[in-house]
Amino acid sequence: MRAPANRVSRKAVTLWLLEQVFWSVVLVGGSFFLARWIDADRWSWLPLWLVDGIWWLPVVVAVLVVPGAIVEPFWRYAVHRWEFSGDVVYARSGWISREWAFVPVSRIQTVDKTQGTLERTLGLATVEIRTASHAGSSTIKGLDYEVAAVLAEELARRAEELRDDAT
């Protein structure tokens, strides 16, 4: 199976990197506060060796989370692609597990273009393609705003044309 023709925007790497940095800080910070709480209260139900070495928890979490947070955006960028041919939208996504979605344009019920705060800041958008079946729906994240706007408009127009032809 060939890859879809179009890559997402290069700025998507920055978006995904910022998201991963945020969640890494949350996880490492949370493990720091958990370690502090365990150390301060000396939880008696935990083994003594664990309570005495609890300050290793944030270090272990950082060692496990930070490399993945750095690699994941670049890996996703290499995988995420999309293509719109007259009758089908083909999208590939994922970084640990892969998803290939083929959405027949004739089955499209709604096309939405969305922007989160970070997406708006970076000039990116997400196109959500919905069909009556959840399995037939697809989301294309990390598109330049202009590309997303044109794609959403073309999909909606083509879906309307195909719907009119079917009646």
SEVO-265054 format. One record per residue: residue in three letters; y, x negated, z of N, C-alpha, C in turn. Coordinates in steps of 0.001 Angstrom, whole numbers, plus 500000, padded with zeros to 6 digits. Example, Ala and Ser with C-alpha at 12.3 -4.5 7.8 and 13.67 -1.06 7.14 Angstrom:
BEGIN
ALA494310486810507800495500487700507800496700486800507800
SER497750487150507080498940486330507140500030487100507870
% end
This chain:
BEGIN
MET498825499145500000500000500000500000501236499100500000
ARG502118499328499071503323498502498982504350498920500031
ALA505213498000500372506268498285501344507364499106500677
PRO508035499978501431509190500688500865510244499688500383
ALA511049500092499442511965499175498757513156498711499591
ASN513687499554500483514957499249501152514772498812502600
ARG515495497771502960515528497338504358516613498126505091
VAL516485498181506408517571498739507205518687497700507247
SER519822498050507823520953497133507896520623495925508773
ARG521149494786508415520976493565509236521599493769510618
LYS522615494637510699523263494911511992522320495616512966
ALA521224496179512445520241496832513311519633495827514280
VAL519522494560513873519001493522514771519895493421516000
THR521202493444515791522147493377516909521986494594517811
LEU521867495771517212521674497001517991520420496905518845
TRP519304496549518242518039496467518972518073495361520020
LEU518767494251519721518880493161520688519690493609521908
LEU520800494318521674521594494830522793520808495817523639
GLU520033496689522984519199497638523732518159496909524569
GLN517538495880523992516517495130524722517120494330525875
VAL518296493766525668518972493045526756519277494001527900
PHE519761495200527574520054496199528610518811496501529430
TRP517686496815528761516466497177529485515864495980530211
SER516059494779529701515592493582530411516361493395531711
VAL517674493595531640518499493496532852518080494557533869
VAL517809495766533397517357496837534295516038496450534967
LEU515082495971534188513781495612534758513853494412535699
VAL514543493366535294514649492181536152515477492511537395
GLY516576493242537212517388493651538367516612494552539305
GLY515856495494538752515039496376539581513987495605540351
SER513364494614539709512359493812540414513009492952541496
PHE514244492503541258514978491752542286515237492631543517
PHE515727493850543287516001494743544417514721495184545118
LEU513653495359544375512367495688544987511886494529545858
ALA512005493315545353511611492137546135512455492014547397
ARG513729492283547270514624492221548435514235493263549479
TRP513917494463549027513512495549549919512195495217550629
ILE511224494728549853509933494372550448510104493249551455
ASP510909492255551124511124491116552029511852491543553298
ALA512845492420553155513628492851554321512806493727555267
ASP511978494619554727511199495534555563509830494983555938
ARG509431493877555308508132493251555588507018494297555577
TRP506828494919554445505845495992554310504490495535554865
SER504054496173555908502834495751556609501557496083555830
TRP501615497030554955500418497418554212500115496495553041
LEU501059495584552724500819494585551688500239493315552319
PRO499414492586551592498901491324552126500057490369552438
LEU499910489598553494500970488696553944501359487684552858
TRP500373487167552109500674486199551061501560486801549970
LEU501394488106549729502203488778548722503631488972549218
VAL503763489372550469505098489572551041505843488239551110
ASP505136487162551490505786485841551583506206485308550213
GLY505485485670549151505807485176547812506482486213546925
ILE507033487259547540507594488366546761508778487939545892
TRP509417486827546225510566486396545425510154485869544052
TRP508841485735543836508362485375542513508374486571541575
LEU508441487783542124508394488992541301509468489024540208
PRO510764488833540538511777488855539463511573487742538433
VAL511081486583538877510841485469537963509721485836536987
VAL508631486403537510507505486796536665507933487890535682
VAL508687488872536171509165489943535289510049489362534187
ALA510942488451534536511822487833533534511015487046532511
VAL510023486293532957509204485491532050508417486392531097
LEU507992487553531572507229488468530728508116489301529800
VAL509299489694530247510137490638529509511105489964528533
VAL511740488899528938512811488299528128512325487787526765
PRO511212487062526673510790486636525328510517487811524382
GLY509897488851524886509656490036524056510945490698523633
ALA511923490710524526513218491321524226513957490552523132
ILE513711489272523047514363488459522017513626488573520681
VAL512310488589520706511505488623519488511494490002518842
GLU511423491053519650511245492424519146512259492859518089
PRO513569492625518255514517493076517217514277492439515847
PHE513930491162515825513690490477514556512391490961513915
TRP511403491218514750510121491727514266510305493127513683
ARG511047493967514402511315495322513900512049495274512572
TYR513027494374512460513788494270511213512869493901510049
ALA511906493031510291510974492627509241510080493788508798
VAL509818494732509701508898495836509421509614497082508900
HIS510745497449509499511413498713509173511962498703507754
ARG511492499661506975511948499828505595511922501310505254
TRP512607501662504181512636503054503731512859503101502225
GLU512520504249501660512713504452500230512772505953499950
PHE513671506327499056513769507722498623513610507759497117
SER512495508318496674512322508583495255512490510094495118
GLY512736510586493968513101511978493753512373513034494559
ASP511099512828494873510329513881495535509745513487496883
VAL509872512220497283509262511758498529510182510762499233
VAL510223510876500566510873509863501398509740509070502035
TYR509791507764501885508754506872502391509414505957503404
ALA508928505954504635509510505126505691508395504401506432
ARG508663503151506793507733502369507597508492501858508811
SER507886501996510001508543501560511223507518501037512215
GLY508024500549513348507169500053514413507237498550514538
TRP506812498057515680506710496608515809505412496224516488
ILE504887497021517362503560496764517904502548497566517100
SER502786498848517008501967499685516130502841500096514951
ARG502239500275513795502990500605512588502827502063512234
GLU503879502622511689503845504012511225504371504068509804
TRP503580504654508927503989504894507550504176506392507416
ALA505331506825506965505591508256506831505985508569505391
PHE505279509536504834505598510050503508506017511501503703
VAL507272511799503442507779513154503634508108513754502274
PRO507358514775501856507694515445500592509054516136500734
VAL509931515879499807511279516452499873511217517972499851
SER510238518521499175510120519983499097509818520606500463
ARG509318519826501414508987520328502751510124520150503763
ILE511172519460503365512278519183504289513015520471504638
GLN513214520679505943513983521836506397515385521438506837
THR515492520312507555516818519843507968516904518333507818
VAL518107517878507549518404516452507499519607516238508400
ASP519443515414509424520529515145510364520883513671510333
LYS522162513413510453522663512047510575523249511948511977
THR522778510993512775523265510849514145523770509431514381
GLN524639509302515389525157508005515794525273507977517309
GLY524601507022517927524803506780519343526043505925519526
THR526392505659520755527596504874521042527512503477520442
LEU526412502792520663526261501446520100526195501484518577
GLU525520502489518036525455502620516577526851502799515994
ARG527654503638516619529014503876516136529831502584516193
THR529672501822517264530388500564517416530010499571516317
LEU528741499575515945528260498624514929528318499173513506
GLY528738500424513343528812501024512012527453501417511464
LEU526545501810512361525197502208511971524985503696512215
ALA523913504223511664523558505627511882522048505783511722
THR521550506924512182520144507282512076520039508560511253
VAL519088508591510330518824509800509551517520510394510065
GLU517585511659510497516406512369510980516028513423509947
ILE514807513335509464514297514260508454513262515130509137
ARG513497516433509127512580517346509818511938518315508840
THR510649518527509058509904519527508304509381520556509302
ALA508713521576508816508146522583509709507068521970510590
SER506401520957510097505367520260510856505963519006511466
HIS505753518803512756506247517588513398505647516344512742
ALA504387516446512326503713515309511710504374514896510394
GLY505050515807509737505685515500508465507110515010508594
SER507645514997509796509025514575510024509112513053510106
SER510327512534509926510528511098509966511944510783510435
THR512096509596510985513402509107511426513605507711510860
ILE514766507490510277515103506164509753516292505657510564
LYS516029504669511406517062504117512287517614502819511720
GLY518864502513512078519453501236511712520057501162510327
LEU520459502303509778521095502302508462522600502121508606
ASP523212501445507616524677501419507581525165502858507493
TYR526297503143508113526796504514508166526942505119506772
GLU527503504350505846527719504864504493526390505167503802
VAL525411504290503976524084504485503381523441505733503969
ALA523559505904505279522992507085505952523654508363505458
ALA524971508323505288525690509513504831525244509903503416
VAL525141508925502532524712509200501155523267509679501142
LEU522396509019501900520986509409501942520822510827502474
ALA521507511161503552521403512508504124521888513555503126
GLU522991513265502461523521514210501478522575514376500293
GLU522044513270499769521110513345498638519826514079499013
LEU519300513813500212518082514493500660518305515996500784
ALA519421516370501403519717517794501571519883518476500216
ARG520601517834499301520808518396497965519489518516497213
ARG518685517467497241517406517490496508516434518500497124
ALA516414518606498440515542519591499102515959521000498707
GLU517257521238498610517756522555498199517362522846496757
GLU517473521837495881517073522032494478515592522374494362
LEU514762521651495105513313521900495038512954523249495642
ARG513657523664496682513418524962497289513790526070496299
ASP514913525882495614515335526890494615514359526983493461
ASP513754525843493077512774525847491995511494526569492394
ALA511183526562493679509934527144494160510008528668494239
THR511190529223494196511297530680494322511389531367492980
% end
